Amino acid sequence: MNNKCILVISDLHCPYEHPDTIKFLKAIKNKYKPTRVILSGDEADFHAVSFHDHDPDLDAPGVELEKAIKSLKPIYALFPVAEVLESNHGSLVIRKALAHGLSRKFFRTPGDVLEAPKKWSWHFDIQLTLPNGTPCYFHHSKGVNVKKNSQAMGSSFVQGHHHEEFEIQYWGNPNALLFGMTVGCLVDTKALSMAYNKNNLKRPVIGCGVIINSIPHLIPMVLNKKGRWIGKL
């Protein structure tokens, strides 16, 4: 893999992704021309098979899955090669099956379930070396404090999961300057599946992350008063 420009696509929660997600990702691809694409997890929401209560006004599992695949197909076309991090929502089908005593021998792969391209792969975590020689670790989340996660790993650390967190924190040791980055999300905050957040003072931050020549950057999706992307990076 070429690690010169790594795009980190934050939690999509398809089919409940922000309505301007595809336009936003197209603009990012055109501007930054990523050489490697990593999804931070929660590529699909799977609300209908959650361990929490299912909202009766949302779709049944089969319909939700069909809609999620429809949402993901334009992203497959944009990025035919990608790596996806296992996550609490993205792995719900397997988690639910295991909870009901089904052997892994019965499972289809996440790629099969989501009708993903052959060059999309799922990983518990990803460890790589950035062009400047420093290590970088990618995981859906090991806790909200990304700087502590980074220090505990002894490497730069990139995570998703925490929708309200959109930050880069640097720290150093005698050997290197390292960072922790949390990349926000790409959810539609108006979706009924996100209603649980209405009592939270914090709100999701919509955006992605990119690491260019070993330097992390956050790319916010700046919204207008109607909650739509303004069309500029």
TORBALO-654728 format. One record per residue: residue number from 1; residue in three letters; x, y, z of N, C-alpha, C in turn. Coordinates in steps of 0.2 Angstrom, whole numbers, plus 5000, padded with zeros to 4 digits. Layout:
> k r n_east n_north n_up ca_east ca_north ca_up c_east c_north c_up
> NUM ala X Y Z X Y Z X Y Z
...
END
This chain:
> k r n_east n_north n_up ca_east ca_north ca_up c_east c_north c_up
> 1 met 5004 4994 5000 5000 5000 5000 5004 5006 5000
> 2 asn 5002 5011 4996 5006 5018 4996 5003 5022 5002
> 3 asn 5007 5024 5007 5004 5028 5012 5005 5035 5012
> 4 lys 5007 5038 5006 5008 5045 5005 5002 5049 5006
> 5 cys 4996 5047 5005 4990 5051 5006 4984 5046 5008
> 6 ile 4983 5046 5015 4978 5041 5017 4972 5045 5019
> 7 leu 4966 5043 5016 4960 5045 5017 4957 5041 5022
> 8 val 4954 5044 5028 4950 5040 5033 4943 5043 5032
> 9 ile 4939 5038 5030 4932 5040 5029 4928 5038 5036
> 10 ser 4925 5043 5039 4923 5042 5046 4916 5039 5045
> 11 asp 4913 5037 5051 4907 5033 5052 4902 5035 5047
> 12 leu 4900 5031 5043 4894 5032 5038 4887 5031 5041
> 13 his 4887 5025 5044 4880 5023 5046 4875 5022 5041
> 14 cys 4877 5020 5035 4872 5019 5030 4866 5014 5032
> 15 pro 4860 5016 5030 4858 5021 5025 4856 5027 5028
> 16 tyr 4859 5029 5034 4858 5035 5038 4863 5040 5037
> 17 glu 4867 5040 5031 4872 5044 5030 4870 5051 5028
> 18 his 4874 5056 5029 4872 5063 5027 4871 5063 5020
> 19 pro 4865 5067 5018 4863 5067 5011 4868 5069 5006
> 20 asp 4873 5073 5008 4879 5076 5004 4885 5072 5004
> 21 thr 4885 5066 5007 4891 5062 5008 4895 5061 5001
> 22 ile 4891 5059 4996 4894 5057 4990 4898 5063 4987
> 23 lys 4894 5068 4986 4897 5074 4984 4903 5077 4988
> 24 phe 4903 5076 4994 4909 5078 4998 4915 5073 4997
> 25 leu 4913 5067 4997 4919 5062 4996 4922 5063 4989
> 26 lys 4918 5064 4984 4920 5066 4977 4925 5071 4977
> 27 ala 4923 5077 4980 4927 5083 4981 4934 5081 4984
> 28 ile 4933 5077 4990 4940 5075 4993 4944 5071 4989
> 29 lys 4941 5067 4985 4945 5062 4980 4948 5067 4975
> 30 asn 4945 5071 4972 4947 5076 4967 4953 5080 4969
> 31 lys 4952 5083 4976 4957 5087 4978 4963 5084 4981
> 32 tyr 4962 5078 4985 4968 5075 4988 4971 5069 4985
> 33 lys 4967 5066 4980 4969 5060 4977 4973 5055 4981
> 34 pro 4969 5052 4986 4971 5048 4991 4974 5041 4988
> 35 thr 4980 5039 4991 4983 5033 4988 4981 5027 4992
> 36 arg 4978 5028 4998 4975 5023 5002 4969 5025 5005
> 37 val 4964 5021 5006 4957 5023 5009 4956 5018 5015
> 38 ile 4954 5021 5020 4953 5017 5026 4946 5020 5029
> 39 leu 4941 5015 5030 4935 5017 5033 4936 5016 5041
> 40 ser 4933 5021 5045 4934 5020 5052 4930 5015 5055
> 41 gly 4925 5012 5052 4920 5007 5054 4913 5010 5054
> 42 asp 4908 5007 5057 4901 5009 5056 4899 5011 5049
> 43 glu 4902 5007 5044 4900 5008 5037 4892 5007 5036
> 44 ala 4889 5003 5040 4882 5002 5040 4880 5003 5047
> 45 asp 4873 5005 5048 4871 5006 5055 4868 5000 5058
> 46 phe 4864 4996 5054 4861 4990 5056 4856 4991 5062
> 47 his 4853 4996 5062 4848 4998 5068 4843 4993 5069
> 48 ala 4841 4989 5064 4836 4984 5065 4838 4978 5068
> 49 val 4845 4977 5069 4847 4971 5072 4851 4973 5078
> 50 ser 4850 4979 5081 4854 4982 5086 4852 4978 5093
> 51 phe 4856 4978 5098 4855 4975 5104 4850 4980 5108
> 52 his 4850 4986 5106 4845 4991 5109 4838 4991 5106
> 53 asp 4834 4994 5108 4827 4994 5106 4827 4996 5099
> 54 his 4823 4993 5094 4822 4995 5087 4816 5000 5087
> 55 asp 4817 5005 5084 4812 5010 5083 4807 5007 5078
> 56 pro 4800 5007 5080 4795 5003 5075 4794 5007 5069
> 57 asp 4796 5014 5069 4795 5018 5063 4801 5017 5058
> 58 leu 4806 5013 5059 4811 5012 5055 4810 5005 5051
> 59 asp 4815 5004 5046 4814 4998 5042 4816 4992 5046
> 60 ala 4813 4987 5043 4814 4980 5045 4822 4978 5043
> 61 pro 4825 4973 5045 4832 4971 5044 4833 4971 5036
> 62 gly 4829 4967 5033 4830 4966 5026 4830 4972 5021
> 63 val 4825 4977 5023 4824 4983 5019 4830 4988 5021
> 64 glu 4832 4988 5027 4837 4992 5029 4844 4990 5026
> 65 leu 4845 4984 5025 4851 4981 5022 4851 4983 5015
> 66 glu 4845 4982 5011 4845 4984 5004 4846 4992 5003
> 67 lys 4844 4996 5008 4845 5003 5007 4852 5005 5009
> 68 ala 4855 5001 5014 4862 5002 5015 4867 5001 5009
> 69 ile 4865 4995 5006 4869 4993 5000 4869 4998 4995
> 70 lys 4862 5001 4994 4861 5006 4989 4865 5012 4990
> 71 ser 4866 5014 4997 4870 5020 4999 4877 5019 4998
> 72 leu 4879 5013 4999 4887 5011 4998 4889 5010 4991
> 73 lys 4885 5009 4987 4887 5007 4980 4891 5013 4977
> 74 pro 4888 5019 4977 4892 5025 4974 4899 5026 4978
> 75 ile 4900 5024 4984 4906 5024 4987 4911 5019 4985
> 76 tyr 4908 5013 4983 4912 5007 4980 4914 5010 4974
> 77 ala 4910 5013 4970 4912 5016 4963 4918 5021 4964
> 78 leu 4918 5025 4969 4923 5030 4970 4929 5027 4972
> 79 phe 4929 5022 4977 4935 5019 4980 4934 5012 4979
> 80 pro 4936 5009 4974 4936 5002 4973 4940 4997 4977
> 81 val 4945 5001 4980 4950 4997 4985 4949 5001 4991
> 82 ala 4948 4997 4997 4947 5001 5003 4948 4995 5009
> 83 glu 4950 4998 5014 4950 4994 5020 4945 4996 5026
> 84 val 4942 4992 5029 4937 4994 5034 4938 4991 5041
> 85 leu 4938 4995 5046 4939 4993 5052 4933 4990 5055
> 86 glu 4933 4984 5059 4928 4981 5062 4925 4986 5068
> 87 ser 4919 4986 5069 4916 4991 5073 4910 4989 5077
> 88 asn 4907 4992 5082 4901 4990 5085 4895 4990 5081
> 89 his 4894 4994 5076 4888 4994 5072 4890 4990 5066
> 90 gly 4896 4991 5063 4897 4987 5057 4898 4979 5058
> 91 ser 4899 4977 5064 4900 4970 5066 4893 4967 5069
> 92 leu 4888 4971 5069 4882 4969 5073 4879 4963 5071
> 93 val 4879 4961 5064 4876 4955 5062 4880 4949 5065
> 94 ile 4887 4949 5065 4891 4944 5068 4890 4944 5075
> 95 arg 4889 4949 5079 4889 4950 5086 4882 4947 5088
> 96 lys 4877 4948 5084 4870 4946 5086 4870 4938 5085
> 97 ala 4873 4936 5079 4873 4929 5078 4876 4925 5084
> 98 leu 4882 4928 5086 4886 4924 5091 4882 4924 5098
> 99 ala 4878 4930 5099 4874 4930 5105 4869 4925 5105
> 100 his 4866 4923 5099 4861 4918 5099 4864 4911 5098
> 101 gly 4870 4910 5099 4873 4904 5098 4875 4901 5092
> 102 leu 4875 4905 5087 4877 4902 5080 4884 4902 5079
> 103 ser 4887 4896 5076 4894 4896 5074 4896 4900 5069
> 104 arg 4902 4902 5069 4905 4907 5063 4905 4903 5057
> 105 lys 4904 4897 5057 4904 4893 5050 4897 4895 5046
> 106 phe 4892 4898 5050 4886 4899 5046 4887 4906 5043
> 107 phe 4892 4910 5045 4892 4917 5043 4894 4918 5036
> 108 arg 4891 4924 5033 4894 4926 5027 4899 4932 5029
> 109 thr 4904 4934 5025 4908 4939 5026 4905 4946 5026
> 110 pro 4907 4951 5029 4904 4957 5029 4904 4960 5022
> 111 gly 4909 4958 5018 4909 4960 5011 4904 4957 5007
> 112 asp 4902 4951 5008 4897 4947 5005 4890 4950 5007
> 113 val 4889 4952 5013 4883 4955 5016 4881 4961 5013
> 114 leu 4887 4965 5012 4886 4972 5009 4887 4973 5002
> 115 glu 4888 4967 4999 4889 4967 4991 4895 4972 4989
> 116 ala 4900 4971 4993 4906 4976 4992 4911 4973 4987
> 117 pro 4915 4977 4984 4920 4975 4979 4925 4970 4982
> 118 lys 4928 4966 4978 4932 4961 4980 4938 4964 4984
> 119 lys 4940 4970 4982 4946 4973 4985 4944 4978 4991
> 120 trp 4938 4977 4994 4937 4979 5000 4938 4974 5005
> 121 ser 4942 4975 5011 4943 4970 5016 4942 4973 5023
> 122 trp 4940 4969 5027 4938 4971 5034 4944 4968 5039
> 123 his 4946 4973 5044 4951 4971 5049 4949 4974 5056
> 124 phe 4952 4970 5060 4951 4972 5067 4955 4978 5069
> 125 asp 4961 4979 5066 4965 4985 5066 4969 4985 5061
> 126 ile 4973 4991 5060 4978 4991 5054 4984 4995 5057
> 127 gln 4990 4992 5056 4996 4995 5058 5000 4996 5052
> 128 leu 5003 5002 5051 5007 5004 5045 5012 5009 5047
> 129 thr 5017 5010 5043 5022 5015 5044 5021 5020 5039
> 130 leu 5021 5026 5042 5020 5032 5037 5027 5034 5034
> 131 pro 5026 5038 5029 5032 5040 5025 5038 5042 5029
> 132 asn 5037 5046 5034 5042 5048 5038 5045 5043 5043
> 133 gly 5043 5037 5042 5046 5031 5046 5042 5030 5053
> 134 thr 5037 5034 5055 5034 5033 5061 5028 5028 5061
> 135 pro 5027 5025 5066 5021 5020 5066 5014 5023 5066
> 136 cys 5009 5021 5063 5002 5023 5064 4998 5017 5065
> 137 tyr 4993 5018 5070 4989 5012 5072 4981 5015 5070
> 138 phe 4977 5011 5067 4970 5013 5066 4966 5007 5069
> 139 his 4961 5010 5073 4956 5006 5076 4950 5010 5077
> 140 his 4944 5006 5077 4937 5010 5078 4937 5014 5084
> 141 ser 4939 5011 5090 4940 5015 5096 4943 5011 5101
> 142 lys 4947 5014 5105 4949 5011 5111 4948 5016 5117
> 143 gly 4944 5020 5116 4942 5025 5122 4942 5032 5119
> 144 val 4939 5037 5122 4937 5043 5119 4944 5048 5118
> 145 asn 4948 5047 5123 4954 5051 5123 4960 5048 5119
> 146 val 4960 5051 5113 4964 5048 5107 4971 5049 5109
> 147 lys 4973 5055 5112 4980 5056 5114 4983 5050 5119
> 148 lys 4979 5049 5124 4981 5043 5128 4981 5037 5125
> 149 asn 4976 5035 5120 4977 5029 5116 4983 5029 5112
> 150 ser 4985 5035 5109 4991 5035 5105 4997 5034 5109
> 151 gln 4997 5037 5115 5003 5036 5120 5003 5029 5122
> 152 ala 4998 5026 5124 4998 5019 5126 5000 5014 5120
> 153 met 4999 5016 5114 5001 5011 5109 5008 5013 5107
> 154 gly 5011 5019 5109 5018 5021 5107 5018 5022 5099
> 155 ser 5013 5025 5097 5012 5026 5089 5007 5031 5088
> 156 ser 5007 5034 5082 5001 5038 5081 4995 5034 5080
> 157 phe 4989 5037 5082 4983 5033 5083 4977 5037 5079
> 158 val 4973 5033 5075 4968 5036 5072 4961 5032 5073
> 159 gln 4956 5035 5075 4950 5032 5077 4944 5035 5074
> 160 gly 4938 5032 5075 4932 5035 5073 4927 5034 5079
> 161 his 4921 5032 5078 4916 5030 5084 4913 5036 5088
> 162 his 4917 5040 5090 4915 5046 5094 4913 5052 5089
> 163 his 4907 5052 5088 4904 5056 5083 4905 5064 5084
> 164 glu 4905 5065 5091 4906 5073 5093 4913 5075 5093
> 165 glu 4918 5070 5092 4925 5072 5093 4928 5072 5086
> 166 phe 4932 5078 5085 4935 5079 5078 4941 5083 5080
> 167 glu 4946 5079 5081 4952 5083 5084 4959 5079 5082
> 168 ile 4964 5083 5083 4971 5080 5082 4975 5083 5088
> 169 gln 4978 5078 5091 4982 5080 5097 4989 5077 5096
> 170 tyr 4994 5081 5096 5001 5079 5095 5004 5078 5102
> 171 trp 5009 5074 5102 5014 5073 5108 5020 5070 5105
> 172 gly 5025 5070 5109 5032 5068 5107 5036 5064 5112
> 173 asn 5040 5060 5110 5045 5056 5114 5052 5058 5111
> 174 pro 5057 5055 5114 5064 5056 5111 5065 5054 5104
> 175 asn 5060 5049 5102 5061 5047 5095 5057 5050 5090
> 176 ala 5052 5053 5091 5047 5055 5086 5042 5060 5088
> 177 leu 5039 5063 5084 5033 5067 5085 5027 5063 5082
> 178 leu 5022 5062 5087 5017 5057 5085 5010 5061 5087
> 179 phe 5005 5058 5084 4998 5061 5085 4992 5056 5086
> 180 gly 4987 5059 5089 4981 5055 5089 4976 5059 5085
> 181 met 4971 5056 5081 4966 5059 5077 4960 5055 5078
> 182 thr 4954 5059 5079 4948 5057 5079 4944 5060 5073
> 183 val 4941 5056 5069 4938 5059 5063 4931 5061 5062
> 184 gly 4927 5061 5068 4920 5063 5067 4916 5058 5064
> 185 cys 4911 5060 5060 4907 5055 5057 4904 5058 5050
> 186 leu 4900 5054 5047 4896 5057 5041 4889 5055 5041
> 187 val 4886 5055 5047 4879 5054 5048 4874 5059 5047
> 188 asp 4868 5057 5045 4863 5062 5045 4860 5063 5052
> 189 thr 4861 5069 5055 4859 5070 5062 4852 5071 5062
> 190 lys 4848 5071 5056 4841 5072 5057 4837 5065 5056
> 191 ala 4841 5060 5055 4839 5053 5054 4836 5051 5060
> 192 leu 4830 5047 5060 4827 5044 5066 4831 5040 5070
> 193 ser 4836 5036 5066 4840 5032 5070 4845 5035 5074
> 194 met 4846 5042 5073 4850 5046 5078 4846 5050 5083
> 195 ala 4840 5048 5084 4836 5052 5089 4838 5051 5096
> 196 tyr 4842 5046 5097 4845 5045 5104 4849 5051 5106
> 197 asn 4852 5055 5102 4856 5060 5103 4853 5067 5105
> 198 lys 4846 5067 5105 4843 5073 5105 4844 5076 5112
> 199 asn 4845 5072 5117 4846 5075 5124 4853 5077 5125
> 200 asn 4858 5076 5121 4865 5077 5121 4866 5084 5119
> 201 leu 4870 5088 5123 4872 5095 5122 4876 5095 5116
> 202 lys 4881 5090 5115 4885 5089 5110 4882 5087 5104
> 203 arg 4884 5089 5098 4881 5086 5092 4887 5083 5087
> 204 pro 4885 5079 5083 4890 5076 5079 4894 5081 5074
> 205 val 4900 5080 5073 4904 5084 5069 4905 5080 5062
> 206 ile 4903 5083 5057 4903 5079 5050 4909 5081 5047
> 207 gly 4913 5076 5045 4919 5077 5041 4923 5070 5040
> 208 cys 4929 5071 5038 4934 5065 5037 4941 5067 5039
> 209 gly 4945 5063 5039 4952 5064 5040 4957 5062 5034
> 210 val 4962 5065 5034 4967 5063 5029 4974 5064 5032
> 211 ile 4979 5059 5030 4986 5060 5032 4990 5061 5026
> 212 ile 4993 5067 5025 4997 5068 5019 5004 5069 5021
> 213 asn 5008 5065 5018 5015 5065 5019 5017 5065 5027
> 214 ser 5013 5060 5030 5014 5059 5037 5010 5064 5042
> 215 ile 5007 5069 5039 5004 5075 5043 4997 5074 5043
> 216 pro 4993 5074 5049 4986 5073 5049 4982 5079 5048
> 217 his 4977 5079 5044 4972 5085 5043 4965 5083 5044
> 218 leu 4961 5087 5046 4954 5086 5047 4950 5090 5041
> 219 ile 4945 5087 5038 4942 5090 5033 4934 5090 5035
> 220 pro 4932 5096 5038 4925 5096 5040 4920 5097 5034
> 221 met 4914 5095 5035 4909 5096 5030 4905 5102 5033
> 222 val 4907 5108 5031 4904 5114 5033 4897 5114 5030
> 223 leu 4892 5115 5035 4885 5115 5033 4882 5122 5034
> 224 asn 4876 5123 5029 4873 5129 5030 4867 5129 5035
> 225 lys 4863 5134 5036 4858 5134 5041 4853 5128 5040
> 226 lys 4852 5125 5034 4848 5120 5032 4851 5113 5033
> 227 gly 4857 5113 5036 4860 5107 5037 4863 5104 5031
> 228 arg 4864 5107 5025 4867 5105 5019 4874 5107 5018
> 229 trp 4878 5103 5015 4885 5105 5013 4885 5111 5009
> 230 ile 4890 5116 5011 4890 5122 5007 4894 5121 5000
> 231 gly 4897 5115 4999 4900 5114 4993 4907 5115 4992
> 232 lys 4910 5118 4998 4917 5120 4997 4921 5116 5003
> 233 leu 4927 5114 5001 4932 5110 5006 4936 5116 5010
END
